[in-house]
Amino acid sequence: MPVLAEHKIPVIMLYGEEDDVVPYPENGIFLEKLYRKKQLPLQEIRKPGCGHHPHGLTDPAPIVNFILKHIAGE
């Protein structure tokens, strides 16, 4: 996490709300707090009722738009 933050790497997190392998409150929350504190680009997408493998979205537009925005350097 420190390396990501140091280099200001934009992060998008897609996570399952019911993940019992890598629960967000015990893992992802730390990256979220660090990025929010440093005001770095972070987008979280929570999938309700989904477990450890929340792969993909029905509409991938939020992921595509995040990538395109940060490739352009906005």
Contacts in CASP RR format, 6 or more apart in sequence:
PFRMAT RR
TARGET T0000
AUTHOR 0000-0000-0000
METHOD contacts of the structure
MODEL  1
MPVLAEHKIPVIMLYGEEDDVVPYPENGIFLEKLYRKKQLPLQEIRKPGC
GHHPHGLTDPAPIVNFILKHIAGE
1 30 0 8 1.000
1 31 0 8 1.000
1 34 0 8 1.000
4 11 0 8 1.000
4 31 0 8 1.000
5 34 0 8 1.000
5 35 0 8 1.000
5 38 0 8 1.000
5 40 0 8 1.000
8 40 0 8 1.000
8 41 0 8 1.000
10 40 0 8 1.000
10 41 0 8 1.000
10 42 0 8 1.000
10 66 0 8 1.000
10 70 0 8 1.000
11 31 0 8 1.000
11 35 0 8 1.000
11 40 0 8 1.000
11 41 0 8 1.000
11 42 0 8 1.000
11 43 0 8 1.000
12 42 0 8 1.000
12 43 0 8 1.000
12 44 0 8 1.000
12 45 0 8 1.000
12 63 0 8 1.000
12 66 0 8 1.000
12 67 0 8 1.000
13 28 0 8 1.000
13 31 0 8 1.000
13 32 0 8 1.000
13 42 0 8 1.000
13 43 0 8 1.000
13 44 0 8 1.000
13 45 0 8 1.000
14 45 0 8 1.000
14 47 0 8 1.000
14 54 0 8 1.000
14 55 0 8 1.000
14 56 0 8 1.000
14 57 0 8 1.000
14 63 0 8 1.000
15 24 0 8 1.000
15 28 0 8 1.000
15 44 0 8 1.000
15 45 0 8 1.000
15 46 0 8 1.000
15 47 0 8 1.000
15 54 0 8 1.000
16 24 0 8 1.000
16 46 0 8 1.000
16 47 0 8 1.000
16 48 0 8 1.000
16 49 0 8 1.000
16 50 0 8 1.000
16 51 0 8 1.000
16 52 0 8 1.000
16 54 0 8 1.000
17 24 0 8 1.000
17 46 0 8 1.000
17 47 0 8 1.000
17 48 0 8 1.000
17 49 0 8 1.000
17 50 0 8 1.000
17 51 0 8 1.000
18 49 0 8 1.000
18 50 0 8 1.000
18 51 0 8 1.000
19 50 0 8 1.000
19 51 0 8 1.000
19 52 0 8 1.000
19 54 0 8 1.000
20 51 0 8 1.000
20 52 0 8 1.000
21 51 0 8 1.000
21 52 0 8 1.000
22 28 0 8 1.000
22 52 0 8 1.000
24 46 0 8 1.000
31 42 0 8 1.000
32 42 0 8 1.000
32 44 0 8 1.000
34 40 0 8 1.000
35 41 0 8 1.000
35 42 0 8 1.000
36 42 0 8 1.000
41 70 0 8 1.000
43 62 0 8 1.000
43 66 0 8 1.000
45 57 0 8 1.000
45 62 0 8 1.000
45 63 0 8 1.000
47 54 0 8 1.000
47 57 0 8 1.000
56 63 0 8 1.000
57 63 0 8 1.000
END
